[in-house]
Amino acid sequence: MEIRKLTKKEMPKVLKLHQYAYGFWSDQEVREEDHDFIIPENTIGVFDKKDLLSVLTIMKTKQSIRGVLKMMGGISMVGTYPEARMKGYTRSLMQKAFQKMKDEGFSVSMLEPFRETFYDKFGYVPAYEKYRLQAPLDGLRVKANHEINDDLEIERVSGQEVKDAYMAFIQDFAPSAFHGYAFNPVISDEEWKRRNKDRHYVLVKKGGKIEALARFKFKGYMHFEEPGQLQIEEMYWRNLPAQAALFNFFSKHRDQFQKLIMILPYGTNFQHWFEDLRDWIQIKVWHPWMIRVIDVKEALSGLPATEKGELVFTLSDSQCEWNTGTYLLKSNGKQLQIQPTTQATKTALTIHGLSALVYGTHSLEEIEYAQWLKGADKQTRELLQNWFPQLPLYSPYTY
């Protein structure tokens, strides 16, 4: 058996494995345009001679961790043929991926699990999933046209044409607005086109500056057995007038579509967006994101911390052994600094506990109850609570 990166010529093998593992198998010959979005150097495979048995891709992104951009590796499209399962191939791929991310300067990782207990073994911790909200479109609360600011301009753009404008807006707005927000600032044109081939965007502008933006698609209007639906996959606004203009635009589709679906950050207070409802608002939540620290020093350095202080802790990480050790963590009143130390301490963290702190997924009591944190005295606990408050996580980027 051999574990290695794949070549461009081997991409058809990757796509065929994806088709089998994810249930969209086709016997038709694979064309280059079918796999030109898969980046070979980011894809790792297990081979038996020339046969690809198992595969994993690392999505290279930037992620906002408490407002600070970090390099994040998204574990994606993990798959193994059935005859090669239960042989430890995925574990070998994950260990190879951890080393690759460490070597390339990644500090954190995130994935969408098929089963949380499977990835718990690799040090990943459950975070938060997005809301999938369904409501009657005609129940959306909107303002009359004359109440919408005259200086706001509405521009509807196809997904193929909006890449540069989207990226400029997102990089300026999202990292400070959403903890956990991940995006790929160097996404290829091919990947962008694949992701947006059936998407529309609406931009709300003032003086040429984007004040609000939404990404959406729709289906079902001419399918008389199924009510039409409008699905908003992303939406952002800098201020309430821009939000009102955005909602006003979507309300103009109410003669086409009955259902409105919104993909929203966990915990969004959405109920005041609707009025005179004739049916239920429904919320669905799927498997939560799972998160992990890959490099403790890279992950913690520079995170905001307004409370001055310092603490010493030991960290254990059976998968990424370079993290195992004793560290001095301190704040100058602005941000965290970390360095290895030989000081003695009773405070011990597992990689699960550290990841939960960095991402703000669990309370300190939950972390201690899970035995991810032991031996913390009162002063240490107060610093950890101050430096790592719980935060909702939102990322629209899909793997």
C-alpha positions, -999 to 999 in steps of 0.1 A, spaced: 0 0 0 11 35 -8 -2 69 6 6 99 -16 -7 130 -33 -25 125 -66 -16 138 -100 -38 155 -125 -40 124 -146 -55 105 -117 -84 128 -111 -109 106 -130 -101 79 -104 -109 103 -76 -142 114 -92 -152 77 -97 -146 70 -60 -166 101 -51 -194 90 -73 -195 56 -56 -191 68 -20 -216 97 -23 -243 80 -43 -241 96 -77 -225 68 -96 -224 69 -134 -208 45 -159 -202 73 -184 -166 83 -191 -153 111 -170 -146 143 -189 -119 168 -178 -145 194 -170 -161 170 -146 -131 171 -123 -112 203 -131 -123 218 -98 -104 191 -78 -69 203 -70 -45 173 -72 -19 186 -47 -46 190 -21 -58 154 -25 -43 124 -8 -50 88 -17 -43 52 -6 -32 31 -35 -28 -6 -41 -4 -5 -71 -25 16 -96 -58 11 -79 -71 40 -58 -88 26 -26 -94 56 -4 -92 94 -8 -93 126 11 -91 163 0 -80 193 21 -99 225 13 -75 254 18 -93 284 33 -89 313 56 -111 313 87 -120 340 112 -112 328 147 -125 354 171 -120 380 145 -84 369 136 -78 352 102 -61 318 105 -52 293 78 -78 265 80 -78 231 64 -113 217 56 -114 180 55 -135 171 25 -148 142 3 -134 114 24 -143 81 7 -133 45 6 -145 16 -16 -164 -10 5 -139 -38 -2 -112 -16 13 -130 -4 45 -123 -14 81 -86 -16 73 -74 17 88 -70 35 55 -90 66 66 -70 68 98 -38 67 78 -51 94 55 -61 116 84 -27 113 100 -11 122 66 -35 152 63 -25 165 98 12 164 89 5 181 55 -15 209 72 12 213 98 39 215 72 20 241 52 13 265 81 -24 256 89 -34 263 125 -69 249 126 -92 224 108 -129 219 103 -152 193 87 -188 182 82 -190 147 97 -210 118 84 -209 106 121 -195 127 150 -182 97 170 -160 87 140 -141 120 140 -140 124 178 -112 98 177 -91 122 156 -95 151 181 -124 169 165 -151 186 187 -187 193 177 -194 230 171 -226 245 156 -245 239 125 -264 264 104 -302 269 107 -322 258 76 -354 279 80 -386 273 60 -414 298 60 -442 311 37 -426 337 14 -457 359 17 -451 361 54 -418 380 50 -421 415 67 -413 442 41 -416 479 38 -435 497 10 -415 508 -20 -417 545 -10 -402 536 24 -370 521 9 -342 546 7 -340 562 -27 -302 563 -26 -300 524 -25 -295 507 -58 -306 471 -64 -285 450 -88 -292 414 -97 -262 395 -110 -256 359 -122 -233 338 -101 -208 336 -130 -202 374 -130 -200 384 -94 -168 367 -81 -146 398 -77 -174 419 -61 -183 391 -37 -147 385 -26 -141 421 -20 -172 425 1 -167 393 21 -131 400 30 -140 435 41 -172 425 61 -174 389 72 -143 381 93 -152 407 119 -189 399 118 -189 361 120 -167 339 142 -158 308 123 -164 323 89 -144 305 63 -137 314 27 -112 307 -1 -98 340 -13 -79 323 -42 -107 301 -54 -101 292 -90 -125 304 -117 -134 268 -125 -143 260 -89 -163 293 -86 -182 285 -118 -190 250 -106 -203 263 -73 -224 291 -89 -237 276 -121 -273 279 -110 -270 307 -84 -280 343 -85 -268 372 -64 -285 405 -55 -264 435 -44 -277 465 -26 -254 494 -33 -251 530 -21 -228 553 -40 -212 522 -57 -204 506 -23 -221 472 -15 -242 476 16 -259 442 14 -255 410 -6 -273 377 -9 -268 345 -28 -299 325 -38 -314 299 -61 -349 287 -68 -369 257 -81 -403 243 -86 -423 271 -101 -435 251 -131 -437 218 -111 -473 219 -102 -471 190 -78 -445 209 -57 -448 245 -46 -421 267 -59 -394 276 -34 -368 304 -31 -337 294 -12 -313 321 2 -280 305 9 -261 336 21 -272 371 30 -254 399 47 -261 436 54 -241 465 69 -272 483 82 -310 480 85 -320 502 55 -299 478 33 -316 448 50 -350 463 43 -341 467 6 -328 431 4 -361 418 19 -381 440 -4 -364 424 -34 -371 389 -22 -408 397 -15 -413 405 -51 -410 368 -59 -441 359 -39 -462 353 -70 -436 328 -83 -427 309 -51 -446 299 -20 -418 286 2 -389 307 14 -358 288 27 -330 307 45 -297 293 55 -289 313 87 -262 314 114 -270 293 145 -289 314 170 -303 340 146 -332 360 160 -354 357 129 -390 359 141 -393 396 138 -386 392 101 -421 378 95 -457 388 101 -492 375 94 -480 340 90 -505 314 77 -482 285 83 -454 273 106 -419 285 105 -398 253 105 -362 250 116 -339 220 106 -304 214 119 -282 186 106 -248 173 119 -228 200 135 -195 212 122 -166 197 139 -134 216 147 -98 210 157 -66 228 165 -38 216 142 -9 238 156 -14 251 191 11 279 187 -3 292 154 -39 288 166 -35 308 199 -11 335 188 -27 368 183 -62 359 195 -79 389 213 -76 389 251 -83 421 270 -77 407 305 -40 408 314 -26 376 329 -7 344 323 -11 307 329 8 275 323 -8 243 310 2 209 296 -14 197 264 -18 161 252 -25 153 215 -21 117 204 -27 125 167 -6 157 163 23 149 186 41 182 178 14 199 200 21 177 231 40 197 257 39 225 283 31 261 274 30 295 289 0 315 277 -2 352 285 -21 383 275 -7 419 274 -42 433 276 -47 431 238 -39 397 225 -26 363 235 10 352 232 22 316 237 56 298 241 69 265 253 80 264 289 96 241 315 75 255 344 56 230 365 18 231 364 -12 211 375 -34 224 347 -38 198 319 -57 201 286 -65 175 259 -66 186 223 -104 183 225 -104 208 254 -81 233 237 -101 231 205 -133 237 223 -118 268 240 -103 283 209 -136 279 189 -159 287 219 -180 256 214 -184 245 251 -187 262 285 -157 257 309 -180 235 331 -187 212 301 -150 210 292 -141 201 328 -170 176 330 -158 159 298 -123 155 315 -108 176 287 -95 201 314 -81 190 348 -63 207 377 -73 243 369 -73 266 400 -96 296 405 -73 321 388 -67 298 358 -104 292 354 -112 329 355 -86 337 328 -99 309 306 -135 321 309 -124 356 301 -102 348 272 -124 321 256 -161 330 260 -185 308 241 -194 320 206 -218 309 179 -199 297 148 -211 304 112 -196 293 80 -215 291 47 -185 274 29 -194 239 20 -171 210 15 
